[in-house]
């Protein structure tokens, strides 16, 4: 049987919010059959499946993948950073003049 435990929720967090949605009968039949095959209730199946997909999408959007060329350029810039621009030096000076403990 597949794992349908909610690993993202705190054990103290109770399910109190409600989502209502309409589905085509054929979709409900297919989802119900899948839930039956995995041995969980329909609501558990839908909740876990939606949470898993949401987690995948959030992770995908929080990850930046660089090409090999861009990775090498980033590493080079980290190893040998260019000197700060005049605008950057001015910004640091402005920041330090406004923030007492910025040194």
C-alpha positions as CSV (number, residue, x, y, z in Angstrom):
1,X,0.0,0.0,0.0
2,X,1.2,3.5,-0.7
3,X,2.1,5.9,2.1
4,X,-0.7,8.4,2.5
5,X,0.5,10.0,5.8
6,X,0.8,13.8,5.7
7,X,4.5,14.5,6.3
8,X,4.1,18.2,5.8
9,X,1.6,18.8,8.6
10,X,2.4,19.3,12.2
11,X,1.1,16.4,14.4
12,X,-0.7,19.1,16.4
13,X,-2.5,20.6,13.4
14,X,-6.1,19.5,13.1
15,X,-7.9,19.5,9.7
16,X,-10.4,22.4,10.2
17,X,-10.5,24.1,6.8
18,X,-12.9,22.9,4.1
19,X,-12.5,22.7,0.3
20,X,-15.5,22.0,-1.9
21,X,-15.3,21.2,-5.5
22,X,-17.4,19.7,-8.3
23,X,-16.0,16.9,-10.5
24,X,-17.3,15.0,-13.5
25,X,-18.8,11.7,-12.5
26,X,-16.1,9.9,-14.6
27,X,-13.4,11.7,-12.6
28,X,-14.9,10.8,-9.3
29,X,-15.3,7.1,-10.3
30,X,-11.6,7.0,-11.4
31,X,-10.4,8.7,-8.2
32,X,-12.6,6.5,-6.1
33,X,-11.3,3.4,-7.7
34,X,-7.7,4.5,-7.1
35,X,-8.5,5.2,-3.5
36,X,-10.0,1.8,-3.1
37,X,-7.0,0.1,-4.7
38,X,-4.7,1.9,-2.2
39,X,-6.9,1.0,0.7
40,X,-7.7,4.5,1.9
41,X,-10.8,6.6,2.1
42,X,-11.6,8.9,-0.8
43,X,-11.0,12.1,1.2
44,X,-7.7,10.8,2.5
45,X,-6.6,9.9,-1.1
46,X,-7.7,13.3,-2.5
47,X,-6.1,15.3,0.4
48,X,-2.8,13.4,0.2
49,X,-2.6,13.5,-3.6
50,X,-3.3,17.3,-3.7
51,X,-0.8,17.9,-0.9
52,X,1.9,15.9,-2.6
53,X,1.3,17.6,-5.9
54,X,1.4,21.0,-4.2
55,X,4.6,20.2,-2.5
56,X,6.2,19.1,-5.8
57,X,5.1,22.3,-7.5
58,X,6.3,24.5,-4.7
59,X,9.7,22.7,-4.6
60,X,10.0,23.0,-8.4
61,X,9.4,26.8,-8.2
62,X,11.9,27.2,-5.4
63,X,14.7,25.5,-7.2
64,X,16.8,27.2,-9.9
65,X,18.6,25.0,-12.3
66,X,21.6,26.4,-14.2
67,X,23.1,25.3,-17.4
68,X,26.7,24.1,-17.2
69,X,27.9,27.4,-18.7
70,X,25.9,29.4,-16.2
71,X,27.1,27.2,-13.3
72,X,30.7,27.8,-14.3
73,X,30.1,31.6,-14.7
74,X,28.5,31.7,-11.2
75,X,31.3,29.7,-9.6
76,X,33.9,32.0,-11.3
77,X,32.1,35.1,-10.1
78,X,32.1,33.7,-6.5
79,X,35.8,32.8,-6.7
80,X,36.8,36.0,-8.3
81,X,34.1,38.7,-7.6
82,X,34.3,41.8,-9.7
83,X,35.1,45.1,-7.8
84,X,31.9,46.8,-6.5
85,X,30.4,49.4,-8.8
86,X,30.2,53.1,-7.8
87,X,26.4,52.6,-7.2
88,X,27.2,49.7,-4.8
89,X,29.8,51.7,-2.9
90,X,27.3,54.6,-2.7
91,X,24.6,52.3,-1.4
92,X,26.8,50.9,1.3
93,X,27.9,54.4,2.4
94,X,24.2,55.5,2.5
95,X,23.2,52.4,4.5
96,X,26.0,52.9,7.0
97,X,25.1,56.6,7.4
98,X,21.5,55.6,8.3
99,X,22.1,52.5,10.5
100,X,24.0,53.1,13.7
101,X,25.5,49.6,14.1
102,X,26.1,48.8,10.4
103,X,29.9,48.7,10.5
